[in-house]
Amino acid sequence: AVGALDVRTAAPSDVNEDTFVLQDQNGANITYTFNSSTTDVINGIIGVNGVSTRYAMAKAITDTVNDASIGSKITASEPSPGSGSPTSAQVITLTQDEAGNGGNTAIDVSGVTNITSTDFTGGYGLGPGGILSGTLSSTPPYYTNNESHNPYPPALLSMWQLDVRADI
């Protein structure tokens, strides 16, 4: 699943002590907190002291989300359009590290100003420990997926005849 943060501020005072929450595929909520008195990016603290461009603000967020000390199963991309346009609004693409529709979660930016989000979407598949459930048939579609998503589209599965006998 993929989501995004849209950073529209360069002022540390705009976000000091503001928070946002990301939820990973496994349901773990991680709270990130802005702090204008430090440059540290560790344990969910986004140090924004000295930040003066939207790119620098977005880069601090990216570095904190990707910091190993938080144990996040979400990866943040480099901000776009990047350092070549430091005063432009910066978009950070967030990607769930594990497959599964459980990664289609909301991004909670209700506790932060000047940053908007696009919730995680597009996650599909079984995910960790998933069990595929469906029905085999001797006529098209040969497989009907009983999941809310369809990782095995009938067009692909109908390319091969499936033997529906219980025991061959």
PyMOL commands that set and color helices and strands:
alter all, ss='L'
color gray80, all
select helices_A, chain A and resi 12-15+54-65+68-70+101-103+154-157
alter helices_A, ss='H'
color red, helices_A
select strands_A, chain A and resi 2-7+19-23+29-35+41-42+45-47+74-76+90-96+115-121+134-136+143-145
alter strands_A, ss='S'
color yellow, strands_A
deselect
rebuild
show_as cartoon
